Amino acid sequence: MIESPLRVGVIGCGTVSVPYLKNLTTSPEIEVVSCTDLLPERAVARAGQFGVKTVYSQHELFSASDVELVVNLTVPEAHFDVTMAALRAGKHVWTEKPLGVSREQGSALIKEAADCRLQVGCAPDTVLGAGLQTSRLLLDAKLIGEPLAAAAFLLSRGPESWHPDPAFLYQPGAGPLFDIGVYYLSALVYLLGPVSRVSALGRVLFPERVIASGPRAGEAFSVGTDTFIASILGFESGALANLISAFGVWGADLPKIQIYGSEGVLNLPDPNTFGGPVTAKLHADELGWRELPLAYSHTDHCRNCRGLGIVEMAQALSEGRAPRASAAIAYHVLDVMQSMAESAATGRHIEVSSTCARPSPLPSGAPLAESAS
């Protein structure tokens, strides 16, 4: 077990590190002791911005005695190498999604962590936000009866509209499914349980994209992965779901996620956020859509609460248990996404070989609510 505060070192000081460092450096359960980046000047800038006391090289961070957990915020292609190196250095790891870019990478990391008696947690941690946690409680309470089916729509113009270096998000291991659709799929797995079978079709909508912001604005780059994936998911519970993930579609008016039950419909918030609203329409009355109060308040203070999963992981390590945003769930989600890509490429239904257990919802009034505020 590890005592509080959990001492962490951050690898990767790009765009996503800003909300992570903002939240982690204000959490009483976390002490950010160091950071590093392939561009040393970027690490120095982040350290100064957030009061991180030490800038290490990657090798120094792995060997540092004051780092108990490595936060891996590198690009997807580097997730496996960095996480594996951290585990072999005796560190627990929190990694950005995906866990790896292949099933082989994901299973190797899980085996290594088990062999080393270490824990790996993996984004997205939006499933721990007040909106999706409230949705889970409502489903467990049978507000809409038995969940029968669901529909999820990730329709986005694409990250080139705001990201200064978006080309890597249009390559294998990223794209709309692996980069953003993973939030939708993770939410569905957390709410409905593991997926057993998938079928999908995909295509590239626009073969070339143009960077719209930052120092490289106006620069074009080639797209190397499908940017529209339409899929059907069959869950072990018997529920079915449609999931559409797209970069290059905007202006549509579709829900983010809806779950259709035997007694009503539950409308979920954007799964790439941490709050609400959560609304429902019940078959038994004629009240129409009504907004439901959130059962939690621990994410009220921040719009972007990335790093929340690390705070929950710190509590899990102190209690000697796996984190709720665990590598096992991340591996199943990775397996499902790989199965969807294979189905789109081959035209076949794919049986999903992995499974996972749904983690328990956060208890109301849990320490997480206090530590995150």
ZIUR-V62647 format. One record per backbone hydrogen bond with DSSP energy under -1.0 kcal/mol. CO is the residue of the C=O (numbers start at 0). NH is the residue of the N-H. If there is no record, write none. Layout:
# ZIUR-V62647
CO:NH ; CO:NH
This chain:
# ZIUR-V62647
5:30 ; 6:67 ; 6:68 ; 7:32 ; 7:33 ; 8:70 ; 9:35 ; 10:72 ; 13:16 ; 14:17 ; 15:19 ; 16:20 ; 17:21 ; 18:22 ; 19:23 ; 20:24 ; 23:26 ; 26:29 ; 28:5 ; 30:7 ; 33:9 ; 34:55 ; 35:11 ; 38:41 ; 38:42 ; 39:43 ; 40:44 ; 41:45 ; 42:46 ; 43:47 ; 44:48 ; 45:49 ; 46:51 ; 53:34 ; 56:60 ; 57:61 ; 58:62 ; 63:66 ; 67:91 ; 68:8 ; 69:93 ; 70:10 ; 71:95 ; 74:77 ; 75:78 ; 77:81 ; 78:82 ; 79:83 ; 80:84 ; 81:85 ; 82:86 ; 83:87 ; 85:90 ; 86:89 ; 91:69 ; 92:120 ; 93:71 ; 94:122 ; 101:105 ; 102:106 ; 103:107 ; 104:108 ; 105:109 ; 106:110 ; 107:111 ; 108:112 ; 109:113 ; 110:114 ; 111:115 ; 112:117 ; 118:92 ; 119:326 ; 120:94 ; 124:127 ; 125:128 ; 128:132 ; 129:133 ; 130:134 ; 131:135 ; 132:136 ; 133:137 ; 134:138 ; 135:139 ; 136:140 ; 137:142 ; 138:141 ; 141:144 ; 143:262 ; 145:261 ; 147:239 ; 148:259 ; 149:241 ; 150:257 ; 151:243 ; 153:245 ; 155:247 ; 155:248 ; 157:160 ; 158:161 ; 158:162 ; 159:211 ; 165:168 ; 166:169 ; 167:170 ; 168:174 ; 169:223 ; 170:173 ; 173:177 ; 174:178 ; 175:179 ; 175:180 ; 176:181 ; 179:182 ; 180:184 ; 181:185 ; 182:186 ; 183:187 ; 184:188 ; 185:189 ; 186:190 ; 187:191 ; 188:192 ; 193:235 ; 195:351 ; 196:233 ; 197:349 ; 198:231 ; 200:229 ; 202:226 ; 202:227 ; 206:222 ; 208:220 ; 210:217 ; 213:216 ; 215:218 ; 218:210 ; 220:208 ; 226:246 ; 227:202 ; 228:244 ; 229:200 ; 230:242 ; 231:198 ; 232:240 ; 233:195 ; 233:196 ; 234:237 ; 238:234 ; 239:149 ; 240:232 ; 241:151 ; 242:230 ; 243:153 ; 244:228 ; 245:155 ; 255:152 ; 256:267 ; 257:150 ; 258:265 ; 259:147 ; 259:148 ; 262:282 ; 263:260 ; 264:280 ; 265:258 ; 266:278 ; 269:272 ; 273:130 ; 277:291 ; 278:266 ; 279:289 ; 280:264 ; 289:279 ; 296:299 ; 304:307 ; 306:310 ; 307:311 ; 308:312 ; 309:313 ; 310:314 ; 311:315 ; 312:316 ; 313:317 ; 314:318 ; 315:320 ; 323:325 ; 324:121 ; 325:329 ; 326:330 ; 327:331 ; 328:332 ; 329:333 ; 330:334 ; 331:335 ; 332:336 ; 333:337 ; 334:338 ; 335:339 ; 336:340 ; 337:341 ; 338:342 ; 339:343 ; 340:344 ; 341:345 ; 342:346 ; 349:197 ; 362:365 ; 365:368 ; 366:370 ; 367:371
